[in-house]
């Protein structure tokens, strides 16, 4: 699973060529093929990102940020990855409307997840002004 | 996940395309359609398994 960037680039180009060839005969196979290649590349990325996430976690912990905020940050990143993957797959299949709806859903979920942070900012702002928050 | 999956899907696609052409030329449109459908379901089952693994990985890494 430990792929380098050259391997990933090769897989991407090879899959693109095969997908273009398949598209002439049956489009749905080209879509599934590109989704499979995307899955492979994402797996390669996540296999390498796992230690990095742990490192970032310890960094943020030593910077004095509470784990609540790091959790929200990582959750938002995960939602971004999922939404991008789903929307791109839909766009590949020619379903632009479905792709944009998936993106809207992702944005809404991110706002919902980060609402506690907004609350925190508002509380800090009222404290700075001197009001009774 | 292995690179073999991608080539497997490509191979299934090419075989199904050839079978589809053959059956269509032989005047069996319904069977050509069924072949395409069966191949698509097989490929989808393979991909869906990997998608589920991907979602589980994202869940565990980002703590969703």
N, CA and C atoms of all chains as a GROMACS GRO file, in nm:
protein
  591
    1UNK      N    1   0.084  -0.121   0.000
    1UNK     CA    2   0.000   0.000   0.000
    1UNK      C    3   0.087   0.125   0.000
    2UNK      N    4   0.216   0.109   0.037
    2UNK     CA    5   0.301   0.226   0.046
    2UNK      C    6   0.341   0.272  -0.094
    3UNK      N    7   0.255   0.355  -0.154
    3UNK     CA    8   0.277   0.396  -0.293
    3UNK      C    9   0.349   0.530  -0.296
    4UNK      N   10   0.434   0.546  -0.397
    4UNK     CA   11   0.493   0.678  -0.416
    4UNK      C   12   0.412   0.754  -0.519
    5UNK      N   13   0.448   0.880  -0.538
    5UNK     CA   14   0.369   0.965  -0.626
    5UNK      C   15   0.379   0.920  -0.771
    6UNK      N   16   0.493   0.858  -0.807
    6UNK     CA   17   0.508   0.812  -0.946
    6UNK      C   18   0.408   0.701  -0.975
    7UNK      N   19   0.394   0.610  -0.879
    7UNK     CA   20   0.298   0.501  -0.897
    7UNK      C   21   0.156   0.553  -0.911
    8UNK      N   22   0.120   0.650  -0.826
    8UNK     CA   23  -0.015   0.705  -0.831
    8UNK      C   24  -0.040   0.774  -0.965
    9UNK      N   25   0.059   0.851  -1.012
    9UNK     CA   26   0.043   0.920  -1.140
    9UNK      C   27   0.027   0.819  -1.254
   10UNK      N   28   0.108   0.711  -1.248
   10UNK     CA   29   0.097   0.609  -1.352
   10UNK      C   30  -0.040   0.545  -1.354
   11UNK      N   31  -0.091   0.510  -1.234
   11UNK     CA   32  -0.225   0.449  -1.226
   11UNK      C   33  -0.329   0.544  -1.283
   12UNK      N   34  -0.318   0.672  -1.249
   12UNK     CA   35  -0.418   0.770  -1.293
   12UNK      C   36  -0.419   0.780  -1.445
   13UNK      N   37  -0.300   0.791  -1.505
   13UNK     CA   38  -0.293   0.807  -1.651
   13UNK      C   39  -0.344   0.681  -1.721
   14UNK      N   40  -0.300   0.564  -1.669
   14UNK     CA   41  -0.342   0.437  -1.729
   14UNK      C   42  -0.493   0.422  -1.723
   15UNK      N   43  -0.550   0.452  -1.606
   15UNK     CA   44  -0.694   0.439  -1.590
   15UNK      C   45  -0.768   0.536  -1.681
   16UNK      N   46  -0.714   0.657  -1.694
   16UNK     CA   47  -0.780   0.755  -1.782
   16UNK      C   48  -0.785   0.704  -1.925
   17UNK      N   49  -0.674   0.646  -1.971
   17UNK     CA   50  -0.670   0.595  -2.109
   17UNK      C   51  -0.771   0.482  -2.128
   18UNK      N   52  -0.772   0.386  -2.032
   18UNK     CA   53  -0.865   0.273  -2.043
   18UNK      C   54  -1.009   0.323  -2.036
   19UNK      N   55  -1.034   0.423  -1.949
   19UNK     CA   56  -1.170   0.474  -1.934
   19UNK      C   57  -1.217   0.541  -2.062
   20UNK      N   58  -1.130   0.617  -2.126
   20UNK     CA   59  -1.166   0.682  -2.253
   20UNK      C   60  -1.199   0.577  -2.359
   21UNK      N   61  -1.119   0.466  -2.358
   21UNK     CA   62  -1.144   0.360  -2.455
   21UNK      C   63  -1.278   0.292  -2.427
   22UNK      N   64  -1.308   0.269  -2.297
   22UNK     CA   65  -1.433   0.200  -2.262
   22UNK      C   66  -1.555   0.288  -2.286
   23UNK      N   67  -1.536   0.418  -2.278
   23UNK     CA   68  -1.649   0.511  -2.286
   23UNK      C   69  -1.720   0.497  -2.421
   24UNK      N   70  -1.643   0.458  -2.524
   24UNK     CA   71  -1.702   0.448  -2.657
   24UNK      C   72  -1.806   0.335  -2.662
   25UNK      N   73  -1.781   0.226  -2.584
   25UNK     CA   74  -1.871   0.110  -2.592
   25UNK      C   75  -1.978   0.116  -2.485
   26UNK      N   76  -1.936   0.130  -2.360
   26UNK     CA   77  -2.037   0.147  -2.254
   26UNK      C   78  -1.985   0.244  -2.148
   27UNK      N   79  -2.064   0.350  -2.131
   27UNK     CA   80  -2.021   0.461  -2.046
   27UNK      C   81  -2.013   0.422  -1.900
   28UNK      N   82  -2.108   0.334  -1.854
   28UNK     CA   83  -2.116   0.307  -1.711
   28UNK      C   84  -1.989   0.240  -1.659
   29UNK      N   85  -1.926   0.157  -1.745
   29UNK     CA   86  -1.803   0.092  -1.700
   29UNK      C   87  -1.690   0.193  -1.683
   30UNK      N   88  -1.688   0.292  -1.772
   30UNK     CA   89  -1.586   0.396  -1.758
   30UNK      C   90  -1.601   0.469  -1.624
   31UNK      N   91  -1.727   0.497  -1.586
   31UNK     CA   92  -1.751   0.566  -1.459
   31UNK      C   93  -1.705   0.481  -1.343
   32UNK      N   94  -1.744   0.350  -1.343
   32UNK     CA   95  -1.705   0.262  -1.232
   32UNK      C   96  -1.554   0.248  -1.225
   33UNK      N   97  -1.491   0.240  -1.344
   33UNK     CA   98  -1.345   0.227  -1.348
   33UNK      C   99  -1.278   0.349  -1.286
   34UNK      N  100  -1.327   0.468  -1.321
   34UNK     CA  101  -1.261   0.586  -1.265
   34UNK      C  102  -1.288   0.596  -1.115
   35UNK      N  103  -1.406   0.551  -1.070
   35UNK     CA  104  -1.432   0.551  -0.926
   35UNK      C  105  -1.336   0.456  -0.855
   36UNK      N  106  -1.312   0.338  -0.915
   36UNK     CA  107  -1.221   0.241  -0.853
   36UNK      C  108  -1.080   0.298  -0.844
   37UNK      N  109  -1.037   0.366  -0.953
   37UNK     CA  110  -0.903   0.425  -0.950
   37UNK      C  111  -0.895   0.534  -0.843
   38UNK      N  112  -1.002   0.614  -0.833
   38UNK     CA  113  -1.005   0.717  -0.730
   38UNK      C  114  -0.998   0.657  -0.591
   39UNK      N  115  -1.070   0.546  -0.572
   39UNK     CA  116  -1.064   0.475  -0.443
   39UNK      C  117  -0.922   0.432  -0.411
   40UNK      N  118  -0.856   0.375  -0.513
   40UNK     CA  119  -0.720   0.327  -0.491
   40UNK      C  120  -0.629   0.441  -0.447
   41UNK      N  121  -0.640   0.556  -0.519
   41UNK     CA  122  -0.552   0.669  -0.486
   41UNK      C  123  -0.583   0.721  -0.346
   42UNK      N  124  -0.714   0.727  -0.312
   42UNK     CA  125  -0.750   0.775  -0.179
   42UNK      C  126  -0.698   0.681  -0.071
   43UNK      N  127  -0.704   0.550  -0.097
   43UNK     CA  128  -0.651   0.454   0.002
   43UNK      C  129  -0.502   0.477   0.022
   44UNK      N  130  -0.430   0.499  -0.089
   44UNK     CA  131  -0.287   0.523  -0.079
   44UNK      C  132  -0.261   0.649   0.004
   45UNK      N  133  -0.346   0.753  -0.018
   45UNK     CA  134  -0.329   0.878   0.057
   45UNK      C  135  -0.355   0.855   0.205
   46UNK      N  136  -0.464   0.783   0.236
   46UNK     CA  137  -0.501   0.767   0.376
   46UNK      C  138  -0.402   0.680   0.451
   47UNK      N  139  -0.343   0.582   0.380
   47UNK     CA  140  -0.243   0.499   0.446
   47UNK      C  141  -0.125   0.583   0.491
   48UNK      N  142  -0.095   0.690   0.413
   48UNK     CA  143   0.018   0.775   0.450
   48UNK      C  144  -0.023   0.887   0.545
   49UNK      N  145  -0.155   0.921   0.546
   49UNK     CA  146  -0.200   1.034   0.627
   49UNK      C  147  -0.219   0.994   0.773
   50UNK      N  148  -0.234   0.863   0.797
   50UNK     CA  149  -0.266   0.817   0.932
   50UNK      C  150  -0.164   0.864   1.036
   51UNK      N  151  -0.032   0.843   1.015
   51UNK     CA  152   0.064   0.894   1.115
   51UNK      C  153   0.068   1.046   1.122
   52UNK      N  154   0.042   1.112   1.005
   52UNK     CA  155   0.045   1.258   1.004
   52UNK      C  156  -0.065   1.315   1.092
   53UNK      N  157  -0.184   1.252   1.088
   53UNK     CA  158  -0.295   1.301   1.170
   53UNK      C  159  -0.260   1.289   1.317
   54UNK      N  160  -0.197   1.178   1.355
   54UNK     CA  161  -0.158   1.160   1.495
   54UNK      C  162  -0.058   1.269   1.536
   55UNK      N  163   0.037   1.296   1.444
   55UNK     CA  164   0.137   1.400   1.471
   55UNK      C  165   0.071   1.536   1.492
   56UNK      N  166  -0.024   1.568   1.402
   56UNK     CA  167  -0.094   1.697   1.412
   56UNK      C  168  -0.170   1.705   1.543
   57UNK      N  169  -0.229   1.593   1.583
   57UNK     CA  170  -0.302   1.589   1.709
   57UNK      C  171  -0.213   1.623   1.827
   58UNK      N  172  -0.093   1.563   1.830
   58UNK     CA  173  -0.002   1.590   1.942
   58UNK      C  174   0.047   1.735   1.936
   59UNK      N  175   0.071   1.787   1.813
   59UNK     CA  176   0.110   1.927   1.795
   59UNK      C  177   0.010   2.021   1.859
   60UNK      N  178  -0.119   1.999   1.819
   60UNK     CA  179  -0.224   2.089   1.866
   60UNK      C  180  -0.242   2.077   2.016
   61UNK      N  181  -0.220   1.955   2.067
   61UNK     CA  182  -0.234   1.936   2.211
   61UNK      C  183  -0.125   2.012   2.286
   62UNK      N  184  -0.003   2.010   2.229
   62UNK     CA  185   0.106   2.080   2.297
   62UNK      C  186   0.092   2.232   2.280
   63UNK      N  187   0.014   2.276   2.176
   63UNK     CA  188  -0.008   2.419   2.159
   63UNK      C  189  -0.113   2.472   2.255
   64UNK      N  190  -0.176   2.382   2.331
   64UNK     CA  191  -0.270   2.426   2.432
   64UNK      C  192  -0.414   2.434   2.385
   65UNK      N  193  -0.441   2.386   2.264
   65UNK     CA  194  -0.579   2.386   2.216
   65UNK      C  195  -0.653   2.266   2.275
   66UNK      N  196  -0.776   2.285   2.313
   66UNK     CA  197  -0.850   2.174   2.370
   66UNK      C  198  -0.885   2.074   2.262
   67UNK      N  199  -0.901   1.949   2.302
   67UNK     CA  200  -0.924   1.843   2.204
   67UNK      C  201  -1.058   1.858   2.135
   68UNK      N  202  -1.148   1.942   2.193
   68UNK     CA  203  -1.279   1.965   2.131
   68UNK      C  204  -1.260   2.030   1.994
   69UNK      N  205  -1.170   2.130   1.990
   69UNK     CA  206  -1.150   2.203   1.865
   69UNK      C  207  -1.079   2.117   1.761
   70UNK      N  208  -0.982   2.039   1.803
   70UNK     CA  209  -0.913   1.950   1.708
   70UNK      C  210  -1.010   1.849   1.651
   71UNK      N  211  -1.098   1.800   1.738
   71UNK     CA  212  -1.198   1.704   1.690
   71UNK      C  213  -1.283   1.765   1.581
   72UNK      N  214  -1.329   1.889   1.605
   72UNK     CA  215  -1.413   1.957   1.505
   72UNK      C  216  -1.335   1.977   1.375
   73UNK      N  217  -1.209   2.015   1.388
   73UNK     CA  218  -1.125   2.039   1.269
   73UNK      C  219  -1.112   1.912   1.185
   74UNK      N  220  -1.081   1.801   1.254
   74UNK     CA  221  -1.060   1.676   1.180
   74UNK      C  222  -1.190   1.626   1.121
   75UNK      N  223  -1.301   1.643   1.196
   75UNK     CA  224  -1.430   1.600   1.145
   75UNK      C  225  -1.463   1.677   1.017
   76UNK      N  226  -1.438   1.809   1.018
   76UNK     CA  227  -1.465   1.890   0.900
   76UNK      C  228  -1.383   1.842   0.781
   77UNK      N  229  -1.256   1.809   0.809
   77UNK     CA  230  -1.169   1.759   0.702
   77UNK      C  231  -1.224   1.629   0.644
   78UNK      N  232  -1.269   1.539   0.733
   78UNK     CA  233  -1.326   1.412   0.687
   78UNK      C  234  -1.448   1.433   0.601
   79UNK      N  235  -1.538   1.525   0.644
   79UNK     CA  236  -1.658   1.553   0.566
   79UNK      C  237  -1.620   1.610   0.430
   80UNK      N  238  -1.517   1.695   0.427
   80UNK     CA  239  -1.471   1.751   0.300
   80UNK      C  240  -1.425   1.640   0.205
   81UNK      N  241  -1.346   1.546   0.257
   81UNK     CA  242  -1.297   1.435   0.174
   81UNK      C  243  -1.413   1.356   0.116
   82UNK      N  244  -1.507   1.318   0.205
   82UNK     CA  245  -1.620   1.235   0.162
   82UNK      C  246  -1.703   1.308   0.058
   83UNK      N  247  -1.734   1.436   0.085
   83UNK     CA  248  -1.819   1.512  -0.006
   83UNK      C  249  -1.752   1.528  -0.142
   84UNK      N  250  -1.623   1.557  -0.139
   84UNK     CA  251  -1.550   1.576  -0.264
   84UNK      C  252  -1.551   1.447  -0.346
   85UNK      N  253  -1.528   1.335  -0.276
   85UNK     CA  254  -1.527   1.206  -0.346
   85UNK      C  255  -1.661   1.177  -0.411
   86UNK      N  256  -1.770   1.193  -0.333
   86UNK     CA  257  -1.904   1.162  -0.385
   86UNK      C  258  -1.940   1.257  -0.498
   87UNK      N  259  -1.912   1.387  -0.479
   87UNK     CA  260  -1.951   1.486  -0.580
   87UNK      C  261  -1.873   1.464  -0.710
   88UNK      N  262  -1.744   1.434  -0.697
   88UNK     CA  263  -1.664   1.410  -0.818
   88UNK      C  264  -1.711   1.286  -0.893
   89UNK      N  265  -1.747   1.182  -0.815
   89UNK     CA  266  -1.797   1.061  -0.881
   89UNK      C  267  -1.926   1.090  -0.957
   90UNK      N  268  -2.015   1.167  -0.894
   90UNK     CA  269  -2.141   1.204  -0.961
   90UNK      C  270  -2.111   1.285  -1.086
   91UNK      N  271  -2.016   1.378  -1.076
   91UNK     CA  272  -1.984   1.464  -1.190
   91UNK      C  273  -1.926   1.382  -1.304
   92UNK      N  274  -1.846   1.279  -1.269
   92UNK     CA  275  -1.791   1.190  -1.371
   92UNK      C  276  -1.902   1.118  -1.446
   93UNK      N  277  -2.007   1.082  -1.370
   93UNK     CA  278  -2.118   1.009  -1.432
   93UNK      C  279  -2.211   1.102  -1.509
   94UNK      N  280  -2.180   1.232  -1.507
   94UNK     CA  281  -2.262   1.328  -1.582
   94UNK      C  282  -2.381   1.380  -1.504
   95UNK      N  283  -2.383   1.356  -1.371
   95UNK     CA  284  -2.494   1.404  -1.289
   95UNK      C  285  -2.452   1.527  -1.212
   96UNK      N  286  -2.449   1.640  -1.281
   96UNK     CA  287  -2.402   1.763  -1.217
   96UNK      C  288  -2.494   1.808  -1.104
   97UNK      N  289  -2.625   1.790  -1.124
   97UNK     CA  290  -2.720   1.836  -1.022
   97UNK      C  291  -2.699   1.760  -0.892
   98UNK      N  292  -2.682   1.627  -0.904
   98UNK     CA  293  -2.660   1.545  -0.785
   98UNK      C  294  -2.530   1.586  -0.714
   99UNK      N  295  -2.428   1.617  -0.794
   99UNK     CA  296  -2.300   1.656  -0.737
   99UNK      C  297  -2.314   1.785  -0.656
  100UNK      N  298  -2.384   1.884  -0.713
  100UNK     CA  299  -2.394   2.011  -0.638
  100UNK      C  300  -2.480   1.994  -0.515
  101UNK      N  301  -2.581   1.903  -0.520
  101UNK     CA  302  -2.661   1.880  -0.399
  101UNK      C  303  -2.578   1.814  -0.290
  102UNK      N  304  -2.492   1.722  -0.329
  102UNK     CA  305  -2.402   1.660  -0.231
  102UNK      C  306  -2.312   1.764  -0.168
  103UNK      N  307  -2.263   1.858  -0.251
  103UNK     CA  308  -2.177   1.962  -0.196
  103UNK      C  309  -2.253   2.051  -0.099
  104UNK      N  310  -2.380   2.082  -0.133
  104UNK     CA  311  -2.462   2.163  -0.041
  104UNK      C  312  -2.477   2.090   0.092
  105UNK      N  313  -2.504   1.958   0.085
  105UNK     CA  314  -2.520   1.879   0.207
  105UNK      C  315  -2.393   1.884   0.291
  106UNK      N  316  -2.277   1.870   0.225
  106UNK     CA  317  -2.151   1.876   0.297
  106UNK      C  318  -2.131   2.009   0.366
  107UNK      N  319  -2.163   2.119   0.293
  107UNK     CA  320  -2.147   2.252   0.352
  107UNK      C  321  -2.236   2.268   0.474
  108UNK      N  322  -2.362   2.222   0.462
  108UNK     CA  323  -2.455   2.237   0.574
  108UNK      C  324  -2.404   2.159   0.695
  109UNK      N  325  -2.355   2.037   0.671
  109UNK     CA  326  -2.308   1.957   0.785
  109UNK      C  327  -2.186   2.021   0.850
  110UNK      N  328  -2.100   2.081   0.768
  110UNK     CA  329  -1.983   2.147   0.824
  110UNK      C  330  -2.025   2.264   0.912
  111UNK      N  331  -2.124   2.342   0.863
  111UNK     CA  332  -2.173   2.455   0.944
  111UNK      C  333  -2.231   2.405   1.074
  112UNK      N  334  -2.310   2.296   1.067
  112UNK     CA  335  -2.372   2.242   1.188
  112UNK      C  336  -2.265   2.197   1.287
  113UNK      N  337  -2.161   2.132   1.235
  113UNK     CA  338  -2.055   2.080   1.324
  113UNK      C  339  -1.978   2.195   1.388
  114UNK      N  340  -1.957   2.305   1.312
  114UNK     CA  341  -1.875   2.413   1.365
  114UNK      C  342  -1.956   2.519   1.438
  115UNK      N  343  -2.086   2.497   1.458
  115UNK     CA  344  -2.167   2.595   1.531
  115UNK      C  345  -2.117   2.622   1.673
  116UNK      N  346  -2.073   2.520   1.749
  116UNK     CA  347  -2.019   2.549   1.883
  116UNK      C  348  -1.903   2.648   1.881
  117UNK      N  349  -1.821   2.643   1.773
  117UNK     CA  350  -1.709   2.736   1.763
  117UNK      C  351  -1.760   2.879   1.746
  118UNK      N  352  -1.864   2.897   1.662
  118UNK     CA  353  -1.924   3.030   1.644
  118UNK      C  354  -1.974   3.083   1.777
  119UNK      N  355  -2.038   2.993   1.853
  119UNK     CA  356  -2.091   3.031   1.983
  119UNK      C  357  -1.978   3.081   2.074
  120UNK      N  358  -1.867   3.007   2.067
  120UNK     CA  359  -1.750   3.042   2.150
  120UNK      C  360  -1.699   3.181   2.112
  121UNK      N  361  -1.691   3.206   1.980
  121UNK     CA  362  -1.641   3.336   1.932
  121UNK      C  363  -1.734   3.448   1.977
  122UNK      N  364  -1.866   3.424   1.965
  122UNK     CA  365  -1.962   3.526   2.006
  122UNK      C  366  -1.949   3.556   2.154
  123UNK      N  367  -1.928   3.450   2.233
  123UNK     CA  368  -1.914   3.467   2.378
  123UNK      C  369  -1.790   3.551   2.410
  124UNK      N  370  -1.679   3.519   2.342
  124UNK     CA  371  -1.555   3.594   2.362
  124UNK      C  372  -1.573   3.740   2.324
  125UNK      N  373  -1.644   3.763   2.212
  125UNK     CA  374  -1.665   3.900   2.166
  125UNK      C  375  -1.746   3.979   2.267
  126UNK      N  376  -1.854   3.921   2.321
  126UNK     CA  377  -1.934   3.993   2.419
  126UNK      C  378  -1.856   4.019   2.547
  127UNK      N  379  -1.768   3.926   2.583
  127UNK     CA  380  -1.685   3.948   2.701
  127UNK      C  381  -1.591   4.065   2.679
  128UNK      N  382  -1.536   4.074   2.555
  128UNK     CA  383  -1.443   4.183   2.524
  128UNK      C  384  -1.513   4.317   2.528
  129UNK      N  385  -1.637   4.320   2.476
  129UNK     CA  386  -1.712   4.447   2.477
  129UNK      C  387  -1.748   4.485   2.620
  130UNK      N  388  -1.766   4.385   2.705
  130UNK     CA  389  -1.800   4.413   2.843
  130UNK      C  390  -1.945   4.389   2.875
  131UNK      N  391  -2.017   4.332   2.778
  131UNK     CA  392  -2.156   4.298   2.804
  131UNK      C  393  -2.165   4.173   2.888
  132UNK      N  394  -2.285   4.143   2.931
  132UNK     CA  395  -2.302   4.024   3.014
  132UNK      C  396  -2.349   3.910   2.924
  133UNK      N  397  -2.252   3.834   2.872
  133UNK     CA  398  -2.286   3.722   2.785
  133UNK      C  399  -2.328   3.608   2.869
  134UNK      N  400  -0.661  -0.270  -0.043
  134UNK     CA  401  -0.706  -0.262  -0.182
  134UNK      C  402  -0.588  -0.276  -0.276
  135UNK      N  403  -0.612  -0.339  -0.389
  135UNK     CA  404  -0.504  -0.370  -0.481
  135UNK      C  405  -0.527  -0.300  -0.615
  136UNK      N  406  -0.417  -0.283  -0.689
  136UNK     CA  407  -0.430  -0.225  -0.823
  136UNK      C  408  -0.504  -0.321  -0.915
  137UNK      N  409  -0.497  -0.450  -0.880
  137UNK     CA  410  -0.560  -0.552  -0.965
  137UNK      C  411  -0.708  -0.524  -0.988
  138UNK      N  412  -0.772  -0.463  -0.886
  138UNK     CA  413  -0.916  -0.435  -0.898
  138UNK      C  414  -0.944  -0.348  -1.020
  139UNK      N  415  -0.858  -0.247  -1.042
  139UNK     CA  416  -0.880  -0.155  -1.154
  139UNK      C  417  -0.871  -0.231  -1.286
  140UNK      N  418  -0.768  -0.315  -1.298
  140UNK     CA  419  -0.752  -0.390  -1.424
  140UNK      C  420  -0.862  -0.493  -1.440
  141UNK      N  421  -0.908  -0.550  -1.326
  141UNK     CA  422  -1.018  -0.646  -1.333
  141UNK      C  423  -1.142  -0.579  -1.391
  142UNK      N  424  -1.171  -0.457  -1.341
  142UNK     CA  425  -1.289  -0.385  -1.388
  142UNK      C  426  -1.275  -0.352  -1.536
  143UNK      N  427  -1.154  -0.310  -1.576
  143UNK     CA  428  -1.131  -0.278  -1.717
  143UNK      C  429  -1.152  -0.402  -1.803
  144UNK      N  430  -1.101  -0.518  -1.756
  144UNK     CA  431  -1.117  -0.642  -1.833
  144UNK      C  432  -1.263  -0.680  -1.846
  145UNK      N  433  -1.337  -0.670  -1.735
  145UNK     CA  434  -1.481  -0.703  -1.741
  145UNK      C  435  -1.552  -0.611  -1.839
  146UNK      N  436  -1.514  -0.483  -1.835
  146UNK     CA  437  -1.578  -0.387  -1.926
  146UNK      C  438  -1.552  -0.424  -2.071
  147UNK      N  439  -1.428  -0.458  -2.105
  147UNK     CA  440  -1.395  -0.492  -2.244
  147UNK      C  441  -1.469  -0.619  -2.287
  148UNK      N  442  -1.469  -0.722  -2.199
  148UNK     CA  443  -1.536  -0.849  -2.234
  148UNK      C  444  -1.684  -0.826  -2.256
  149UNK      N  445  -1.744  -0.749  -2.165
  149UNK     CA  446  -1.888  -0.724  -2.178
  149UNK      C  447  -1.918  -0.646  -2.305
  150UNK      N  448  -1.829  -0.552  -2.340
  150UNK     CA  449  -1.850  -0.474  -2.462
  150UNK      C  450  -1.848  -0.565  -2.584
  151UNK      N  451  -1.750  -0.658  -2.586
  151UNK     CA  452  -1.741  -0.752  -2.699
  151UNK      C  453  -1.865  -0.841  -2.706
  152UNK      N  454  -1.904  -0.897  -2.590
  152UNK     CA  455  -2.024  -0.982  -2.585
  152UNK      C  456  -2.146  -0.907  -2.631
  153UNK      N  457  -2.154  -0.780  -2.588
  153UNK     CA  458  -2.268  -0.696  -2.625
  153UNK      C  459  -2.275  -0.680  -2.776
  154UNK      N  460  -2.161  -0.650  -2.838
  154UNK     CA  461  -2.157  -0.633  -2.984
  154UNK      C  462  -2.198  -0.762  -3.054
  155UNK      N  463  -2.142  -0.875  -3.003
  155UNK     CA  464  -2.168  -1.006  -3.063
  155UNK      C  465  -2.317  -1.038  -3.060
  156UNK      N  466  -2.376  -1.022  -2.940
  156UNK     CA  467  -2.518  -1.057  -2.924
  156UNK      C  468  -2.608  -0.964  -3.003
  157UNK      N  469  -2.567  -0.836  -3.010
  157UNK     CA  470  -2.648  -0.741  -3.085
  157UNK      C  471  -2.646  -0.776  -3.234
  158UNK      N  472  -2.526  -0.812  -3.284
  158UNK     CA  473  -2.515  -0.850  -3.425
  158UNK      C  474  -2.595  -0.976  -3.455
  159UNK      N  475  -2.602  -1.068  -3.355
  159UNK     CA  476  -2.677  -1.192  -3.374
  159UNK      C  477  -2.827  -1.172  -3.359
  160UNK      N  478  -2.866  -1.048  -3.333
  160UNK     CA  479  -3.009  -1.020  -3.324
  160UNK      C  480  -3.071  -1.055  -3.191
  161UNK      N  481  -2.989  -1.062  -3.084
  161UNK     CA  482  -3.043  -1.092  -2.951
  161UNK      C  483  -3.022  -0.971  -2.862
  162UNK      N  484  -3.105  -0.870  -2.885
  162UNK     CA  485  -3.087  -0.744  -2.810
  162UNK      C  486  -3.113  -0.761  -2.662
  163UNK      N  487  -3.216  -0.844  -2.628
  163UNK     CA  488  -3.251  -0.858  -2.484
  163UNK      C  489  -3.136  -0.923  -2.408
  164UNK      N  490  -3.077  -1.028  -2.470
  164UNK     CA  491  -2.967  -1.095  -2.400
  164UNK      C  492  -2.845  -1.006  -2.390
  165UNK      N  493  -2.824  -0.921  -2.490
  165UNK     CA  494  -2.713  -0.826  -2.483
  165UNK      C  495  -2.733  -0.731  -2.366
  166UNK      N  496  -2.858  -0.684  -2.351
  166UNK     CA  497  -2.889  -0.593  -2.240
  166UNK      C  498  -2.867  -0.662  -2.106
  167UNK      N  499  -2.913  -0.789  -2.098
  167UNK     CA  500  -2.897  -0.864  -1.972
  167UNK      C  501  -2.750  -0.884  -1.938
  168UNK      N  502  -2.668  -0.912  -2.041
  168UNK     CA  503  -2.524  -0.930  -2.017
  168UNK      C  504  -2.463  -0.803  -1.962
  169UNK      N  505  -2.499  -0.690  -2.026
  169UNK     CA  506  -2.446  -0.563  -1.977
  169UNK      C  507  -2.485  -0.540  -1.833
  170UNK      N  508  -2.612  -0.569  -1.802
  170UNK     CA  509  -2.664  -0.546  -1.667
  170UNK      C  510  -2.591  -0.634  -1.566
  171UNK      N  511  -2.575  -0.763  -1.600
  171UNK     CA  512  -2.508  -0.856  -1.508
  171UNK      C  513  -2.364  -0.813  -1.482
  172UNK      N  514  -2.294  -0.776  -1.590
  172UNK     CA  515  -2.155  -0.731  -1.573
  172UNK      C  516  -2.147  -0.608  -1.485
  173UNK      N  517  -2.241  -0.516  -1.508
  173UNK     CA  518  -2.241  -0.393  -1.429
  173UNK      C  519  -2.263  -0.424  -1.281
  174UNK      N  520  -2.355  -0.518  -1.252
  174UNK     CA  521  -2.383  -0.552  -1.112
  174UNK      C  522  -2.259  -0.614  -1.047
  175UNK      N  523  -2.191  -0.703  -1.121
  175UNK     CA  524  -2.070  -0.766  -1.067
  175UNK      C  525  -1.966  -0.659  -1.032
  176UNK      N  526  -1.945  -0.565  -1.128
  176UNK     CA  527  -1.844  -0.461  -1.106
  176UNK      C  528  -1.885  -0.371  -0.990
  177UNK      N  529  -2.015  -0.339  -0.983
  177UNK     CA  530  -2.061  -0.252  -0.875
  177UNK      C  531  -2.040  -0.318  -0.739
  178UNK      N  532  -2.066  -0.449  -0.730
  178UNK     CA  533  -2.046  -0.518  -0.603
  178UNK      C  534  -1.900  -0.508  -0.559
  179UNK      N  535  -1.809  -0.521  -0.657
  179UNK     CA  536  -1.667  -0.511  -0.624
  179UNK      C  537  -1.632  -0.372  -0.573
  180UNK      N  538  -1.688  -0.270  -0.641
  180UNK     CA  539  -1.650  -0.133  -0.605
  180UNK      C  540  -1.715  -0.092  -0.473
  181UNK      N  541  -1.841  -0.137  -0.454
  181UNK     CA  542  -1.914  -0.095  -0.333
  181UNK      C  543  -1.842  -0.145  -0.208
  182UNK      N  544  -1.785  -0.266  -0.214
  182UNK     CA  545  -1.711  -0.320  -0.100
  182UNK      C  546  -1.596  -0.225  -0.064
  183UNK      N  547  -1.523  -0.181  -0.168
  183UNK     CA  548  -1.409  -0.092  -0.143
  183UNK      C  549  -1.456   0.043  -0.091
  184UNK      N  550  -1.572   0.091  -0.143
  184UNK     CA  551  -1.622   0.220  -0.096
  184UNK      C  552  -1.655   0.211   0.053
  185UNK      N  553  -1.712   0.098   0.094
  185UNK     CA  554  -1.744   0.080   0.236
  185UNK      C  555  -1.618   0.082   0.321
  186UNK      N  556  -1.511   0.020   0.270
  186UNK     CA  557  -1.383   0.022   0.343
  186UNK      C  558  -1.331   0.165   0.353
  187UNK      N  559  -1.345   0.240   0.242
  187UNK     CA  560  -1.298   0.380   0.242
  187UNK      C  561  -1.373   0.461   0.347
  188UNK      N  562  -1.506   0.444   0.351
  188UNK     CA  563  -1.585   0.521   0.447
  188UNK      C  564  -1.546   0.486   0.590
  189UNK      N  565  -1.520   0.357   0.614
  189UNK     CA  566  -1.480   0.314   0.750
  189UNK      C  567  -1.344   0.376   0.784
  190UNK      N  568  -1.252   0.380   0.685
  190UNK     CA  569  -1.121   0.439   0.711
  190UNK      C  570  -1.134   0.586   0.746
  191UNK      N  571  -1.214   0.660   0.666
  191UNK     CA  572  -1.232   0.803   0.693
  191UNK      C  573  -1.292   0.823   0.832
  192UNK      N  574  -1.390   0.736   0.865
  192UNK     CA  575  -1.455   0.747   0.995
  192UNK      C  576  -1.354   0.731   1.106
  193UNK      N  577  -1.265   0.632   1.092
  193UNK     CA  578  -1.172   0.604   1.202
  193UNK      C  579  -1.060   0.709   1.208
  194UNK      N  580  -1.018   0.762   1.090
  194UNK     CA  581  -0.908   0.858   1.094
  194UNK      C  582  -0.957   0.992   1.148
  195UNK      N  583  -1.071   1.040   1.097
  195UNK     CA  584  -1.115   1.175   1.134
  195UNK      C  585  -1.214   1.176   1.249
  196UNK      N  586  -1.242   1.060   1.305
  196UNK     CA  587  -1.326   1.055   1.424
  196UNK      C  588  -1.467   1.103   1.400
  197UNK      N  589  -1.523   1.074   1.283
  197UNK     CA  590  -1.661   1.117   1.254
  197UNK      C  591  -1.763   1.036   1.335
   0.00000   0.00000   0.00000
